[in-house]
Amino acid sequence: MTWYLRSVAATYPNLTALYSIGTSVQGRELWVLVLSSSPYRPIVGQPNVKYVGNMHGNEAVGREMLLHLIQHLVTQYQHDTYVRWLLDNTRIHIMPSLNPDGFSVAKEGTCQGGQGRYNSQGFDLNRNFPDYFKSSNKNSQAETEAVKLWIARIQFVISANLHGGALVASYPFDNSPNTLFQQFYSSPSLTPDDDVFRHLASTYSFNHATMHLGLPCKPGASAFPNGTTNGAQWYPLTGGMQDYHYVWHGCMDITLEISCCKYPRETKLRDFWRDNKKALVRYLGEVHRGVRGFVMDPQGNPIEDAALKITGRDVGFTSTKYGEYWRVLLPGSYKIEAYAEGFLPRQDEFYVEESNPTLLNITLFPDHRNESPSPPSSSGGRPAGGLMSAASSDVVAHQEIRRRPVNFVGGPNTLQGSAPQREGALGGIANLLGSVSSRVSNFFSSLG
């Protein structure tokens, strides 16, 4: 794989750039290939998207599909108008293998089982991230730490991680306040952006050759209507990457289970590529919907780390050092709330169409009051603001608001287990039996 990635980077220097986010426990590079018409110089305002494969080392189809995808994008750039548009307007990061140590001991032709699933220290990397619903004391692994630093450095807008062992697109949340009862009643744990996550999962499923049929992999296995599922409704897990990415960094991340057999024979790869090719390409294009723009001061200077959220959707996101922001949304009317330390908060209305993303630049005006800011909330929000005067906007209608984004959830300062717990007897029992739930969840760990 290393030889192949270096070869592609050398052959297509105008479309690719190869970098490593760190090394595995055993010292193997965690390679990422950037694909863009400007690979070495990011274009301000261009969204970042990513695919991660082989998080479980014995689930090899995702790894191979991402290598196929790289080949397809670089060879079709001059011939396929959609591929050209995608690379001209998107910065695509592809990590074929997050767990190269596990892959090195996995066995081709093994459809089930756990050999190679874990990293070299025996940790499941998809149970190793901080969790919004439940605190975890598992030792953070080198691969996990590398990913955490990576996604803190680059603001990804949408993402997907590829797994095997089932055929379904799974979306957050993967966990819930009452994990024990979720095991038995299979109730979903929905995010504030559930409509968007359902859409993203369906985009992949319905562009896949068979996933949308929802057929089980074997008699008695789970069947999934439309080939999609809420993660916790399928089976809850603690420490998953997609929940971490969404809550801590505001990225829309889903899990793609793309093969019933975890490590099939090489002869099957052509069929897998035929089934996944269109879905892999079309999913990336979904980053170009919703709202995007820049957060600036009155002089047009970018405001970094402004806290933003869509009204009614409490999981927030932030602006980059260039003031950029993006949010994937379905067509409709929305309000966006913005706050930055030293500036008056504001709220703007906007409308999202199906055909193109809405461009909305947000100007924040300095707060000249001699008041000390309140300390940041434990949920990762920003200091609360006070009364403010309305300021005119030349973009969209502006309405006065009097505090930071209400109920702002998420951000790098989010505490593990900080999700609101369900009240009442059932919630108390669920919390009391949380450790039992973790053991029960281990039964399902081999599923994906």
Backbone hydrogen bonds in HBPLUS format (Angstrom, degrees):
<---DONOR---> <-ACCEPTOR-->    atom                        ^
c    i                          cat <-CA-CA->   ^        H-A-AA   ^      H-
h    n   atom  resd res      DA  || num        DHA   H-A  angle D-A-AA Bond
n    s   type  num  typ     dist DA aas  dist angle  dist       angle   num
A0005-LEU N   A0001-MET O   2.92 MM   4  6.18 167.5  1.94 159.6 161.5     1
A0006-ARG N   A0002-THR O   3.00 MM   4  6.18 165.0  2.02 154.3 158.5     2
A0007-SER N   A0003-TRP O   2.91 MM   4  6.04 149.3  2.01 144.7 153.9     3
A0008-VAL N   A0004-TYR O   2.92 MM   4  6.22 158.4  1.97 154.8 159.7     4
A0009-ALA N   A0005-LEU O   2.99 MM   4  6.18 165.5  2.01 149.7 153.8     5
A0010-ALA N   A0006-ARG O   2.97 MM   4  6.12 149.4  2.07 141.8 149.8     6
A0011-THR N   A0007-SER O   2.91 MM   4  6.05 148.8  2.01 145.9 154.7     7
A0012-TYR N   A0008-VAL O   2.86 MM   4  5.89 155.0  1.92 155.0 160.2     8
A0015-LEU N   A0012-TYR O   3.07 MM   3  5.49 161.5  2.11 113.8 119.8     9
A0016-THR N   A0012-TYR O   2.96 MM   4  5.93 138.8  2.13 158.6 171.3    10
A0036-SER N   A0015-LEU O   2.91 MM  21  5.16 157.1  1.97 139.2 146.9    11
A0017-ALA N   A0034-VAL O   3.08 MM  17  5.10 139.2  2.25 133.4 139.9    12
A0034-VAL N   A0017-ALA O   2.82 MM  17  5.10 175.6  1.82 156.7 156.5    13
A0019-TYR N   A0032-VAL O   2.93 MM  13  5.41 167.5  1.94 163.9 167.8    14
A0032-VAL N   A0019-TYR O   2.73 MM  13  5.41 151.1  1.81 174.0 174.6    15
A0021-ILE N   A0030-LEU O   3.09 MM   9  5.77 161.0  2.12 154.6 153.7    16
A0030-LEU N   A0022-GLY O   2.92 MM   8  5.58 155.5  1.98 156.2 150.3    17
A0024-SER N   A0028-ARG O   2.73 MM   4  5.12 150.7  1.81 141.6 151.2    18
A0027-GLY N   A0024-SER O   2.95 MM   3  4.98 161.7  1.98 107.6 112.0    19
A0033-LEU N   A0094-ILE O   2.92 MM  61  5.24 161.8  1.95 142.3 145.2    20
A0094-ILE N   A0033-LEU O   2.96 MM  61  5.24 158.8  2.00 137.9 144.7    21
A0035-LEU N   A0092-ILE O   2.74 MM  57  5.09 154.0  1.81 148.6 157.0    22
A0092-ILE N   A0035-LEU O   3.12 MM  57  5.09 169.5  2.13 151.6 148.8    23
A0037-SER N   A0087-LEU O   2.96 MM  50  5.55 150.2  2.05 140.3 131.7    24
A0046-GLN N   A0043-ILE O   3.01 MM   3  5.58 160.4  2.05 141.4 142.2    25
A0091-ARG N   A0047-PRO O   2.99 MM  44  6.11 166.9  2.01 167.3 164.8    26
A0157-VAL N   A0048-ASN O   2.88 MM 109  5.98 169.4  1.89 169.6 165.9    27
A0049-VAL N   A0091-ARG O   2.98 MM  42  6.31 158.0  2.02 158.5 160.6    28
A0093-HIS N   A0049-VAL O   2.89 MM  44  6.16 156.9  1.95 145.8 153.5    29
A0160-ALA N   A0050-LYS O   3.22 MM 110  6.74 136.2  2.43 141.5 153.9    30
A0051-TYR N   A0093-HIS O   2.97 MM  42  6.51 145.9  2.09 156.7 167.0    31
A0095-MET N   A0051-TYR O   2.92 MM  44  6.14 171.3  1.93 157.5 160.4    32
A0052-VAL N   A0160-ALA O   3.03 MM 108  6.47 150.5  2.12 148.9 155.9    33
A0162-LEU N   A0052-VAL O   2.77 MM 110  6.22 156.3  1.83 161.2 169.4    34
A0053-GLY N   A0095-MET O   2.84 MM  42  6.19 150.8  1.92 168.9 173.6    35
A0098-LEU N   A0053-GLY O   2.99 MM  45  6.32 141.0  2.14 158.4 166.0    36
A0099-ASN N   A0054-ASN O   3.17 MM  45  5.91 126.4  2.47 132.8 138.9    37
A0059-GLU N   A0056-HIS O   2.92 MM   3  5.55 166.6  1.93 127.6 131.2    38
A0060-ALA N   A0262-LYS O   3.01 MM 202  6.34 131.1  2.25 141.5 153.3    39
A0064-GLU N   A0060-ALA O   3.19 MM   4  6.50 162.6  2.22 154.5 158.2    40
A0065-MET N   A0061-VAL O   2.82 MM   4  6.06 157.7  1.86 156.0 163.0    41
A0066-LEU N   A0062-GLY O   3.03 MM   4  6.19 152.5  2.11 148.6 154.5    42
A0067-LEU N   A0063-ARG O   3.24 MM   4  6.55 148.4  2.34 141.8 150.1    43
A0068-HIS N   A0064-GLU O   2.94 MM   4  6.24 154.4  2.01 147.6 155.1    44
A0069-LEU N   A0065-MET O   2.80 MM   4  6.03 149.6  1.89 141.5 150.7    45
A0070-ILE N   A0066-LEU O   2.99 MM   4  6.20 157.5  2.04 143.8 148.5    46
A0071-GLN N   A0067-LEU O   3.19 MM   4  6.46 164.5  2.22 145.9 149.4    47
A0072-HIS N   A0068-HIS O   2.92 MM   4  6.18 156.7  1.97 150.5 157.4    48
A0073-LEU N   A0069-LEU O   2.92 MM   4  6.15 165.0  1.94 158.8 161.4    49
A0074-VAL N   A0070-ILE O   3.11 MM   4  6.33 169.1  2.13 158.3 160.3    50
A0075-THR N   A0071-GLN O   3.11 MM   4  6.07 155.4  2.18 145.4 152.2    51
A0076-GLN N   A0072-HIS O   2.98 MM   4  5.84 140.6  2.14 143.8 153.0    52
A0079-HIS N   A0076-GLN O   2.96 MM   3  5.00 148.3  2.06 104.4 114.6    53
A0080-ASP N   A0076-GLN O   2.78 MM   4  5.36 165.1  1.80 162.2 158.3    54
A0084-ARG N   A0080-ASP O   2.95 MM   4  6.18 161.3  1.99 155.2 161.0    55
A0085-TRP N   A0081-THR O   2.93 MM   4  6.09 161.5  1.96 143.5 148.6    56
A0086-LEU N   A0082-TYR O   2.87 MM   4  6.07 156.4  1.93 148.6 155.5    57
A0087-LEU N   A0083-VAL O   3.01 MM   4  6.27 167.2  2.03 156.0 157.3    58
A0088-ASP N   A0084-ARG O   2.91 MM   4  6.01 142.6  2.06 146.8 157.7    59
A0089-ASN N   A0085-TRP O   3.13 MM   4  6.14 126.8  2.42 139.9 151.0    60
A0089-ASN N   A0086-LEU O   3.28 MM   3  5.40 144.3  2.42  98.4 108.1    61
A0090-THR N   A0086-LEU O   2.92 MM   4  5.62 115.8  2.34 147.1 160.1    62
A0103-PHE N   A0099-ASN O   3.07 MM   4  6.38 161.9  2.11 153.0 158.6    63
A0104-SER N   A0100-PRO O   3.08 MM   4  6.14 142.7  2.22 137.5 145.9    64
A0105-VAL N   A0102-GLY O   3.15 MM   3  5.66 154.6  2.22 111.8 118.7    65
A0106-ALA N   A0103-PHE O   3.21 MM   3  5.07 149.9  2.30  98.0 106.9    66
A0110-THR N   A0107-LYS O   3.25 MM   3  5.85 143.9  2.39 140.1 139.2    67
A0109-GLY N   A0263-TYR O   2.66 MM 154  5.55 138.1  1.83 146.4 160.9    68
A0263-TYR N   A0110-THR O   3.18 MM 153  5.34 134.5  2.40 129.1 139.5    69
A0262-LYS N   A0111-CYS O   3.10 MM 151  4.68 169.0  2.11 114.2 116.6    70
A0117-ARG N   A0114-GLY O   2.96 MM   3  5.12 165.8  1.98 125.6 128.7    71
A0119-ASN N   A0123-PHE O   2.95 MM   4  5.47 162.7  1.98 146.3 147.7    72
A0122-GLY N   A0119-ASN O   2.93 MM   3  5.36 162.1  1.96 122.3 123.6    73
A0127-ARG N   A0124-ASP O   2.99 MM   3  5.47 148.4  2.10 122.0 122.2    74
A0129-PHE N   A0239-GLY O   2.95 MM 110  4.40 167.6  1.97 124.4 122.8    75
A0417-GLY N   A0131-ASP O   2.90 MM 286  6.24 158.4  1.95 147.9 155.0    76
A0419-ALA N   A0132-TYR O   2.95 MM 287  5.64 151.0  2.04 169.6 163.2    77
A0145-GLU N   A0141-GLN O   2.86 MM   4  6.15 166.8  1.88 163.0 166.2    78
A0146-ALA N   A0142-ALA O   3.01 MM   4  6.15 152.6  2.09 143.1 150.5    79
A0147-VAL N   A0143-GLU O   3.12 MM   4  6.41 155.4  2.19 144.6 150.3    80
A0148-LYS N   A0144-THR O   2.95 MM   4  6.23 161.5  1.99 154.1 159.5    81
A0149-LEU N   A0145-GLU O   3.03 MM   4  6.25 160.3  2.07 150.3 154.4    82
A0150-TRP N   A0146-ALA O   2.99 MM   4  6.11 152.2  2.07 142.2 150.6    83
A0151-ILE N   A0147-VAL O   2.93 MM   4  6.17 168.9  1.94 163.9 163.2    84
A0152-ALA N   A0148-LYS O   3.12 MM   4  6.13 127.8  2.40 133.6 146.4    85
A0153-ARG N   A0149-LEU O   3.09 MM   4  6.18 136.1  2.29 139.0 149.2    86
A0153-ARG N   A0150-TRP O   3.15 MM   3  5.26 131.8  2.40  96.9 109.4    87
A0154-ILE N   A0150-TRP O   3.05 MM   4  6.31 150.1  2.14 150.7 158.8    88
A0252-MET N   A0157-VAL O   3.06 MM  95  6.26 166.6  2.07 147.8 143.5    89
A0159-SER N   A0252-MET O   2.87 MM  93  6.16 140.7  2.03 155.3 150.1    90
A0254-ILE N   A0159-SER O   3.22 MM  95  6.54 150.8  2.31 129.2 133.8    91
A0161-ASN N   A0254-ILE O   3.01 MM  93  6.57 151.0  2.09 153.9 162.8    92
A0256-LEU N   A0161-ASN O   2.87 MM  95  6.06 168.1  1.89 152.1 155.9    93
A0163-HIS N   A0256-LEU O   2.71 MM  93  5.85 170.5  1.72 154.7 154.8    94
A0258-ILE N   A0163-HIS O   3.08 MM  95  6.33 165.7  2.10 144.2 139.7    95
A0165-GLY N   A0259-SER O   2.53 MM  94  5.69 162.7  1.56 169.8 176.4    96
A0168-VAL N   A0257-GLU O   2.94 MM  89  5.15 143.6  2.08 131.0 142.1    97
A0257-GLU N   A0168-VAL O   2.84 MM  89  5.15 165.3  1.86 172.5 168.6    98
A0169-ALA N   A0227-GLY O   2.93 MM  58  6.30 156.7  1.98 145.0 151.0    99
A0229-THR N   A0169-ALA O   3.04 MM  60  6.40 144.4  2.17 149.9 148.9   100
A0170-SER N   A0255-THR O   2.77 MM  85  5.06 161.4  1.81 161.2 162.7   101
A0255-THR N   A0170-SER O   2.83 MM  85  5.06 171.4  1.84 159.5 161.1   102
A0171-TYR N   A0229-THR O   3.03 MM  58  6.53 152.5  2.11 155.1 163.9   103
A0231-GLY N   A0171-TYR O   2.84 MM  60  5.52 169.8  1.85 163.7 160.4   104
A0232-ALA N   A0173-PHE O   2.97 MM  59  6.10 144.4  2.10 156.4 145.2   105
A0237-LEU N   A0174-ASP O   2.99 MM  63  5.79 152.1  2.07 132.9 141.8   106
A0182-GLN N   A0178-ASN O   3.18 MM   4  6.40 147.7  2.29 150.9 160.6   107
A0183-GLN N   A0179-THR O   3.29 MM   4  6.61 140.1  2.46 146.4 155.1   108
A0183-GLN N   A0180-LEU O   3.13 MM   3  5.49 135.0  2.34 101.8 113.0   109
A0184-PHE N   A0181-PHE O   3.14 MM   3  5.39 129.1  2.41 100.5 112.3   110
A0185-TYR N   A0181-PHE O   2.92 MM   4  6.05 161.1  1.96 159.0 164.8   111
A0186-SER N   A0182-GLN O   2.93 MM   4  4.97 139.8  2.09 130.9 134.2   112
A0194-ASP N   A0191-THR O   3.27 MM   3  5.12 133.4  2.50 117.5 111.7   113
A0196-VAL N   A0193-ASP O   3.03 MM   3  5.42 121.0  2.39 107.6 121.7   114
A0197-PHE N   A0193-ASP O   3.01 MM   4  6.33 164.9  2.04 159.4 164.2   115
A0198-ARG N   A0194-ASP O   2.88 MM   4  6.01 160.6  1.92 151.3 156.4   116
A0199-HIS N   A0195-ASP O   3.07 MM   4  6.20 152.6  2.15 136.7 144.4   117
A0200-LEU N   A0196-VAL O   2.86 MM   4  6.17 160.4  1.90 155.2 160.0   118
A0201-ALA N   A0197-PHE O   2.94 MM   4  6.10 169.1  1.95 152.9 155.8   119
A0202-SER N   A0198-ARG O   2.87 MM   4  6.00 156.8  1.93 145.4 152.5   120
A0203-THR N   A0199-HIS O   2.80 MM   4  5.99 145.9  1.91 146.6 156.4   121
A0204-TYR N   A0200-LEU O   3.26 MM   4  6.62 157.8  2.31 148.6 151.9   122
A0205-SER N   A0201-ALA O   2.98 MM   4  6.21 171.9  1.99 150.9 153.6   123
A0206-PHE N   A0202-SER O   2.83 MM   4  5.78 174.1  1.83 153.2 154.8   124
A0207-ASN N   A0204-TYR O   3.22 MM   3  5.29 140.5  2.39 100.1 111.3   125
A0208-HIS N   A0204-TYR O   3.03 MM   4  6.14 114.3  2.48 143.2 159.2   126
A0208-HIS N   A0205-SER O   3.24 MM   3  5.18 151.4  2.32  96.8 105.3   127
A0209-ALA N   A0275-ASP O   3.16 MM  66  4.72 157.7  2.21 128.7 135.0   128
A0213-LEU N   A0210-THR O   2.96 MM   3  5.60 158.3  2.01 121.6 128.5   129
A0214-GLY N   A0211-MET O   3.03 MM   3  5.81 163.0  2.06 123.7 128.4   130
A0224-PHE N   A0214-GLY O   3.24 MM  10  4.50 139.0  2.41 111.7 121.2   131
A0221-ALA N   A0218-LYS O   2.99 MM   3  5.50 164.1  2.02 140.0 142.2   132
A0227-GLY N   A0224-PHE O   2.83 MM   3  4.91 159.0  1.88 128.5 128.7   133
A0228-THR N   A0225-PRO O   3.42 MM   3  6.37 170.4  2.43 126.4 126.2   134
A0233-GLN N   A0230-ASN O   3.09 MM   3  5.26 121.4  2.45 100.6 115.9   135
A0234-TRP N   A0230-ASN O   3.10 MM   4  6.43 144.4  2.24 153.4 163.3   136
A0234-TRP N   A0231-GLY O   3.16 MM   3  5.32 127.8  2.45  98.3 111.2   137
A0235-TYR N   A0231-GLY O   3.05 MM   4  6.28 161.0  2.09 168.4 162.4   138
A0244-TYR N   A0240-GLY O   3.45 MM   4  6.56 160.4  2.49 139.4 144.9   139
A0245-HIS N   A0241-MET O   2.90 MM   4  6.06 164.9  1.92 157.0 160.9   140
A0246-TYR N   A0242-GLN O   3.10 MM   4  6.21 155.8  2.16 143.0 148.9   141
A0247-VAL N   A0243-ASP O   2.95 MM   4  6.09 178.8  1.95 159.5 159.9   142
A0248-TRP N   A0244-TYR O   2.89 MM   4  5.56 151.6  1.97 145.2 154.0   143
A0249-HIS N   A0245-HIS O   3.15 MM   4  5.28 139.3  2.33 117.3 128.1   144
A0251-CYS N   A0245-HIS O   3.25 MM   6  5.67 169.6  2.26 129.4 126.4   145
A0250-GLY N   A0246-TYR O   2.90 MM   4  4.54 128.7  2.17 118.3 123.0   146
A0411-GLY N   A0247-VAL O   3.11 MM 164  6.65 146.5  2.23 140.0 146.4   147
A0268-LYS N   A0265-ARG O   2.98 MM   3  5.79 167.5  1.99 124.9 128.9   148
A0269-LEU N   A0266-GLU O   3.08 MM   3  5.54 166.4  2.10 118.5 122.8   149
A0271-ASP N   A0268-LYS O   3.11 MM   3  5.54 123.0  2.45 107.6 120.7   150
A0272-PHE N   A0268-LYS O   3.18 MM   4  6.54 158.6  2.23 152.1 158.6   151
A0273-TRP N   A0269-LEU O   2.89 MM   4  6.14 160.0  1.93 156.2 161.2   152
A0274-ARG N   A0270-ARG O   3.04 MM   4  6.23 158.1  2.09 144.4 150.3   153
A0275-ASP N   A0271-ASP O   3.03 MM   4  6.28 153.4  2.11 147.6 154.4   154
A0276-ASN N   A0272-PHE O   2.98 MM   4  6.14 146.6  2.10 147.8 156.5   155
A0277-LYS N   A0273-TRP O   2.86 MM   4  5.43 144.7  1.99 152.3 155.8   156
A0280-LEU N   A0276-ASN O   2.90 MM   4  5.99 165.9  1.92 169.2 172.3   157
A0281-VAL N   A0277-LYS O   3.28 MM   4  6.51 158.0  2.33 151.5 156.6   158
A0282-ARG N   A0278-LYS O   2.92 MM   4  6.03 172.8  1.92 158.0 160.5   159
A0283-TYR N   A0279-ALA O   2.97 MM   4  5.89 157.1  2.02 147.5 152.9   160
A0285-GLY N   A0282-ARG O   3.12 MM   3  5.24 126.4  2.42  98.9 112.4   161
A0286-GLU N   A0283-TYR O   3.07 MM   3  5.51 156.6  2.12 111.8 119.0   162
A0287-VAL N   A0284-LEU O   3.37 MM   3  6.21 172.5  2.37 120.0 122.0   163
A0288-HIS N   A0285-GLY O   3.10 MM   3  5.86 166.9  2.12 120.4 124.4   164
A0358-THR N   A0290-GLY O   2.81 MM  68  6.16 169.2  1.82 155.8 153.6   165
A0291-VAL N   A0327-ARG O   2.90 MM  36  5.39 162.7  1.93 158.6 162.4   166
A0327-ARG N   A0291-VAL O   2.83 MM  36  5.39 144.6  1.95 168.5 166.6   167
A0292-ARG N   A0358-THR O   2.93 MM  66  6.27 151.3  2.02 171.4 173.1   168
A0360-LEU N   A0292-ARG O   2.80 MM  68  6.02 166.2  1.81 159.8 164.7   169
A0293-GLY N   A0325-TYR O   3.13 MM  32  5.67 150.3  2.23 152.6 150.6   170
A0325-TYR N   A0293-GLY O   3.02 MM  32  5.67 138.6  2.20 151.9 149.1   171
A0362-ILE N   A0294-PHE O   2.77 MM  68  6.13 159.8  1.81 159.6 166.7   172
A0295-VAL N   A0323-GLY O   2.72 MM  28  4.83 148.5  1.82 130.0 140.1   173
A0303-ILE N   A0295-VAL O   2.91 MM   8  5.62 154.0  1.98 149.2 144.3   174
A0296-MET N   A0362-ILE O   2.82 MM  66  6.20 162.1  1.85 162.6 168.4   175
A0364-LEU N   A0296-MET O   2.83 MM  68  6.19 161.7  1.86 168.3 172.9   176
A0297-ASP N   A0301-ASN O   2.92 MM   4  5.43 147.6  2.03 145.9 156.1   177
A0300-GLY N   A0297-ASP O   2.87 MM   3  5.35 163.8  1.90 124.1 127.6   178
A0305-ASP N   A0319-SER O   3.05 MM  14  4.84 150.9  2.14 122.5 123.6   179
A0319-SER N   A0306-ALA O   3.14 MM  13  5.24 136.3  2.34 131.2 143.2   180
A0307-ALA N   A0339-TYR O   2.75 MM  32  5.21 148.2  1.85 168.4 166.8   181
A0339-TYR N   A0307-ALA O   2.92 MM  32  5.21 141.7  2.07 144.6 155.6   182
A0308-LEU N   A0317-PHE O   2.82 MM   9  5.37 167.4  1.84 169.7 165.6   183
A0317-PHE N   A0308-LEU O   2.91 MM   9  5.37 154.7  1.97 150.1 155.6   184
A0309-LYS N   A0337-GLU O   3.08 MM  28  5.45 145.5  2.20 145.1 151.4   185
A0337-GLU N   A0309-LYS O   2.86 MM  28  5.45 171.5  1.87 166.9 169.3   186
A0313-ARG N   A0310-ILE O   2.79 MM   3  5.35 153.1  1.86 149.9 150.6   187
A0311-THR N   A0335-LYS O   2.84 MM  24  5.43 160.1  1.87 145.0 151.6   188
A0409-VAL N   A0314-ASP O   2.81 MM  95  5.52 161.2  1.84 154.8 148.6   189
A0316-GLY N   A0409-VAL O   2.87 MM  93  5.83 165.9  1.89 162.7 163.7   190
A0320-THR N   A0324-GLU O   2.95 MM   4  5.18 148.6  2.05 136.2 146.3   191
A0323-GLY N   A0320-THR O   2.88 MM   3  4.97 160.8  1.91 109.7 114.0   192
A0332-GLY N   A0352-VAL O   3.03 MM  20  5.25 148.1  2.13 129.6 136.2   193
A0352-VAL N   A0332-GLY O   2.81 MM  20  5.25 169.0  1.82 156.6 159.7   194
A0334-TYR N   A0350-PHE O   2.93 MM  16  5.54 169.5  1.95 162.9 163.6   195
A0350-PHE N   A0334-TYR O   2.99 MM  16  5.54 158.1  2.04 149.5 150.1   196
A0336-ILE N   A0348-ASP O   2.82 MM  12  5.38 158.6  1.86 155.5 162.0   197
A0348-ASP N   A0336-ILE O   2.96 MM  12  5.38 156.9  2.02 150.4 157.0   198
A0338-ALA N   A0346-ARG O   3.00 MM   8  5.60 160.2  2.04 160.7 163.5   199
A0346-ARG N   A0338-ALA O   3.16 MM   8  5.60 155.7  2.22 149.7 155.7   200
A0343-PHE N   A0340-ALA O   2.97 MM   3  5.51 149.3  2.07 146.6 144.8   201
A0367-ASP N   A0342-GLY O   2.94 MM  25  5.49 168.9  1.95 129.5 128.6   202
A0344-LEU N   A0365-PHE O   2.78 MM  21  5.68 168.5  1.80 175.4 173.2   203
A0399-GLN N   A0347-GLN O   3.15 MM  52  5.60 169.6  2.16 154.2 157.5   204
A0349-GLU N   A0397-ALA O   3.31 MM  48  5.82 164.6  2.33 160.8 164.3   205
A0380-GLY N   A0377-SER O   3.19 MM   3  5.78 159.8  2.24 116.9 118.6   206
A0414-THR N   A0411-GLY O   3.08 MM   3  5.63 162.4  2.11 125.1 125.9   207
A0418-SER N   A0415-LEU O   3.30 MM   3  5.49 137.1  2.50 136.7 129.7   208
A0428-GLY N   A0424-GLY O   3.03 MM   4  6.31 157.4  2.08 151.9 158.6   209
A0429-ILE N   A0425-ALA O   2.92 MM   4  6.16 163.5  1.95 156.0 159.9   210
A0430-ALA N   A0426-LEU O   2.91 MM   4  6.08 157.6  1.96 146.9 153.6   211
A0431-ASN N   A0427-GLY O   2.98 MM   4  6.23 156.0  2.04 147.6 153.4   212
A0432-LEU N   A0428-GLY O   2.98 MM   4  6.18 158.4  2.03 147.8 153.9   213
A0433-LEU N   A0429-ILE O   2.96 MM   4  6.18 147.8  2.06 148.9 156.8   214
A0434-GLY N   A0431-ASN O   3.25 MM   3  5.11 161.5  2.29 108.1 107.5   215
A0436-VAL N   A0433-LEU O   3.03 MM   3  5.28 121.4  2.39 102.9 117.5   216
A0437-SER N   A0433-LEU O   3.06 MM   4  6.43 153.6  2.13 151.2 159.2   217
A0438-SER N   A0434-GLY O   3.10 MM   4  6.46 149.0  2.20 148.2 155.5   218
A0439-ARG N   A0435-SER O   3.34 MM   4  6.68 153.6  2.41 142.6 148.1   219
A0440-VAL N   A0436-VAL O   3.02 MM   4  6.38 156.9  2.07 151.4 158.2   220
A0441-SER N   A0437-SER O   2.83 MM   4  6.06 154.9  1.89 151.2 158.5   221
A0442-ASN N   A0438-SER O   3.18 MM   4  6.46 136.5  2.38 139.3 149.3   222
A0442-ASN N   A0439-ARG O   3.20 MM   3  5.27 131.4  2.45  95.0 107.4   223
A0443-PHE N   A0440-VAL O   3.02 MM   3  5.58 147.2  2.13 111.9 120.8   224
A0444-PHE N   A0441-SER O   2.93 MM   3  5.46 142.3  2.08 111.8 121.5   225
A0445-SER N   A0442-ASN O   3.15 MM   3  4.98 156.4  2.21  99.0 106.3   226
A0447-LEU N   A0444-PHE O   2.97 MM   3  5.70 167.4  1.99 127.3 130.8   227
